[in-house]
Amino acid sequence: MSKRVMHHVCIQTSNYEESLKFYRDIMEFEVISETKGFHGRDFNTWLKLGDFMIELQTAKSIDVLNKWSPLNEGIVHMCFLVDSVDKEYERIIKLGYNNFKVKNGEVIYNVEGGKLFKVKAPEGTEIEIRDSKI
């Protein structure tokens, strides 16, 4: 098998409207398609930013989702590279969103030659915003 690029991440949410608004309005993803009643789920929605996509879906009607925890195995966060961490943080604050992870009393901190912060999506996904590549 030959791997070319990462296509998408699937995120489940108990609060569909809040999560959809976050990824669309705060993270600036474009809604590609929204399917109601998808295989026992209320919604299955595709969002796109550049070449990367998120498949946002509600749980199947018979399932109750566990809350996100950094102690779960698997993906802990996803990261987006920006030109300026400070400008991106200001943009998100101006949109009225303020659910950020605080580390050592600070939201924005220096790491590996750059800055970063983490914003928490309504369903709990941590999203790292940084201005330097590794």
URNORPE-V209463 format. One line per field, one symbol per residue. ss: DSSP state (A for helix, B for strand, O for the rest). phi: phi as a letter, one per 40 degrees, with the letter a starting at -180 (. if undefined). A space follows every 50 residues. Layout:
ss: ???
phi: ???
//
This chain:
ss: OOOOOOOBBBBBBOOAAAAAAAAAAAOOOBBBBBBBBBOOBBBBBBBBBO OBBBBBBBOBOOOOOOOOOOOOOOOOBBBBBOOOAAAAAAAAAAOOOOOB OOBOOBOOBBBOOBBBBBBBOOOOOBBBBBOOOO
phi: .bcbaccabbbcacbdcccdcccccccgccccabbcgcfgbcabbbbbbg cbbbccacccdcbbccccaccccgccabbbcbcadccccccccccgbacb cbbfgbccacafgabaabbbcdchdcbcbbbbcc
//
